[in-house]
Amino acid sequence: MTLLSVQDRLTALEQGGEQYQADRAAVHAVEARLLQQLRDMQAQLSSSTTTNGNASSRHSTQEVERLRDANRALHAKLQKLDYRISHMVGHMERLYEENQQLKEQQQQQQSTS
């Protein structure tokens, strides 16, 4: 924006002061209308939150309880699987040791023969 364009605008405002006041009043009216619409929307949102708030919290409480039940079931299943795995590992280790002993016995028999 140049200095000349600013001066031109100031001159237009000085000469057309009445037009400026009319425009200013129109802008103020639009702002007031928009502000009222925002207040109405805020009131609607706050009233819908209070009426649906109890249902929403009840729903979320039910969802939390359902998720807790699912978590308990998964935890029980995990414990069973851990138990089974520990038994399998124990058996595998025992079989590995037996296999090693058999190999040693075979090597001893081959070396004595």
For each residue, the residues with C-beta under 8 A, 3 or more apart:
1: 5 6
2: 5 6
3: 6 7
4: 7 8
5: 1 2 8 9
6: 1 2 3 9 10
7: 3 4 10 11
8: 4 5 11 12
9: 5 6 12 13
10: 6 7 13 14
11: 7 8 14 15
12: 8 9 15 16
13: 9 10 16 17 20
14: 10 11 17
15: 11 12
16: 12 13 19 20
17: 13 14 20 21
18: 21 22
19: 16 22 23
20: 13 16 17 23 24
21: 17 18 24 25
22: 18 19 25 26
23: 19 20 26 27
24: 20 21 27 28
25: 21 22 28 29
26: 22 23 29 30
27: 23 24 30 31
28: 24 25 31 32
29: 25 26 32 33
30: 26 27 33 34
31: 27 28 34 35
32: 28 29 35 36
33: 29 30 36 37
34: 30 31 37 38
35: 31 32 38 39
36: 32 33 39 40
37: 33 34 40 41
38: 34 35 41 42
39: 35 36 42 43
40: 36 37 43 44
41: 37 38 44 45
42: 38 39 45 46
43: 39 40 46 47
44: 40 41 47 48
45: 41 42 48 49
46: 42 43 49 50
47: 43 44 50 51
48: 44 45 51 52
49: 45 46 52 53
50: 46 47 53
51: 47 48 54
52: 48 49 55 56
53: 49 50 56 57
54: 51 57 58
55: 52 58 59
56: 52 53 59 60
57: 53 54 60 61
58: 54 55 61 62
59: 55 56 62 63
60: 56 57 63 64
61: 57 58 64 65
62: 58 59 65 66
63: 59 60 66 67
64: 60 61 67 68
65: 61 62 68 69
66: 62 63 69 70
67: 63 64 70 71
68: 64 65 71 72
69: 65 66 72 73
70: 66 67 73 74
71: 67 68 74 75
72: 68 69 75 76
73: 69 70 76 77
74: 70 71 77 78
75: 71 72 78 79
76: 72 73 79 80
77: 73 74 80 81
78: 74 75 81 82
79: 75 76 82 83
80: 76 77 83 84
81: 77 78 84 85
82: 78 79 85 86
83: 79 80 86 87
84: 80 81 87 88
85: 81 82 88 89
86: 82 83 89 90
87: 83 84 90 91
88: 84 85 91 92
89: 85 86 92 93
90: 86 87 93 94
91: 87 88 94 95
92: 88 89 95 96
93: 89 90 96 97
94: 90 91 97 98
95: 91 92 98 99
96: 92 93 99 100
97: 93 94 100 101
98: 94 95 101 102
99: 95 96 102 103
100: 96 97 103 104
101: 97 98 104 105
102: 98 99 105 106
103: 99 100 106 107
104: 100 101 107 108
105: 101 102 108 109
106: 102 103 109 110
107: 103 104 110 111
108: 104 105 111 112
109: 105 106 112 113
110: 106 107 113
111: 107 108
112: 108 109
113: 109 110
